[in-house]
Amino acid sequence: MTTKINGYGDDLTVNGIRIGDLSPLAHEKIEKKMGGLNYKPLENVVVSHVQDSSTLICRKPDNNDVNKYVEEELLDGLCCYSAVNQGQLNKSIVDAVIHHLSVEKLPTVPRSIRHKYMSAFLMAATSITNMDRVVPKVAGVEAPELMFKLARRWAYVKKGVPSNEAIIVAAKGNFHGRTMTAISLSDDKESKEDFGPFLPGIELVPFNNYEALEEIFKEKGDKIAAFLAEPIQGEAGVIVPDEDYWPKVKRLCEKYNILLALDEVQTGFGRTGYNFAHQLYNVKPDIMGCGKAAGGGILPVSFVAGSDEVVSVLTPGSEGSTFGGYPLACVVSVYAIKALIDQNLAKNANIRGSQLMNHYNDIMLEFPDKIKEVRGKGLLTAFEMHNQPLLDGHKVSVNLLKKGIYAKETHHSTVRIAPALTIEAWQIDEMADGIRTIIKSL
Ligand SMILES: Cc1ncc(COP(=O)(O)O)c(C=O)c1O
């Protein structure tokens, strides 16, 4: 079979099938037939393109003919799980990419030869994170993955843990991604089923439970390399710990010479109202992992930033990847950091986050029988409904979609809203109006 490809956008045609001719149903059929069956996207909607930093144009079935579609605007309440904090097609990042590709002309070289943009990336990333060293990676999951490796090696080389006996402590309910290491850390049944055997040397403690952590540190502290956790658990439904949790944990880690390894893949880059969520609690991790918005919503970029003491345990041949820190990614990440600073994204997250939380609180006051709790920091927010069959997060997401708002449930009764940090006041009001109407109708 020959493979024929022509055209751009709607005219992109593969083996005679033009993308612009496909209805939402036709897209679904192709995905189900030819793709992995590892996602269950919202039905009857296909995103076509971006209108502005927080608005997507999507295609929904034409009421008169399911084989046709109509286009509608969708206010994006998720911004790709915080990968697009800087807003879709952030102009300064896009300009940098276009300039880089068309004028500077250095998309890709391997790490076995130096390129000049690596220095820019390292200077920008160490500066914004206030860390000594940074190691670039690609997908978000590679950040916790590398923290895991760094912590183990540090434990053997610096702490003196006997070979192959290091323990990593993680938090119940965590989400660190989908690799074998990440799912070995997880206690989510669905993500682990039939993928065993899992990595040894992992212990889980309840999140936001200082006493449980203290107990395991007391019992096994001489073999524990790190406590690896999200500062605020995102996928678990935006679980915000007590204000004194992280300061106490940091002191405990110091007492037992255990690394604090924070996964800021979702909470970083301004999301919680600070550049990084650990700043909310005035603690500094030994190592931290970033991803998602580290690539400005344009490219997958992740990295681990950390102290010289920990990151310097890496030696040539012990770590690396073809696209980790390639020239284009470095430029994108430098400009993702520049946008974070120049456009005051953390501050905007704070202001718009308070506005959204005020709306949530009003809605909860109005419907106390439906809304159980509202949670959030900055623009990482969620509302949790009482656990009843009718108060179904998926149903809320589907109904919000009908109102032109894109959000997604995290669990049966929790809906997370985490829009771009460039979102405007009127768009927050519009989102809250939509939520209020849907909650009322349940
Ligand atoms: C805290 C955290 N770590 C890691 C990941 C994995 O990132 P990716 O899906 O880009 O591999 C995620 C993704 O949601 C996350 O929220």
PDBQT file of the ligand as one rigid body, heavy atoms in Angstrom, charges set to zero:
ROOT
HETATM    1  C1  LIG A 501       2.256  16.119  38.856  1.00  0.00    +0.000 C 
HETATM    2  C2  LIG A 501       2.438  15.473  37.517  1.00  0.00    +0.000 A 
HETATM    3  N1  LIG A 501       3.588  14.828  37.247  1.00  0.00    +0.000 NA
HETATM    4  C3  LIG A 501       3.808  14.256  36.066  1.00  0.00    +0.000 A 
HETATM    5  C4  LIG A 501       2.866  14.280  35.072  1.00  0.00    +0.000 A 
HETATM    6  C5  LIG A 501       3.126  13.600  33.766  1.00  0.00    +0.000 C 
HETATM    7  O1  LIG A 501       3.311  14.506  32.731  1.00  0.00    +0.000 OA
HETATM    8  P1  LIG A 501       3.209  14.001  31.208  1.00  0.00    +0.000 P 
HETATM    9  O2  LIG A 501       1.812  13.561  31.001  1.00  0.00    +0.000 OA
HETATM   10  O3  LIG A 501       3.588  15.202  30.388  1.00  0.00    +0.000 OA
HETATM   11  O4  LIG A 501       4.197  12.892  31.045  1.00  0.00    +0.000 OA
HETATM   12  C6  LIG A 501       1.654  14.940  35.303  1.00  0.00    +0.000 A 
HETATM   13  C7  LIG A 501       0.596  14.983  34.269  1.00  0.00    +0.000 C 
HETATM   14  O5  LIG A 501      -0.538  15.306  34.483  1.00  0.00    +0.000 OA
HETATM   15  C8  LIG A 501       1.433  15.544  36.555  1.00  0.00    +0.000 A 
HETATM   16  O6  LIG A 501       0.284  16.179  36.844  1.00  0.00    +0.000 OA
ENDROOT
TORSDOF 0
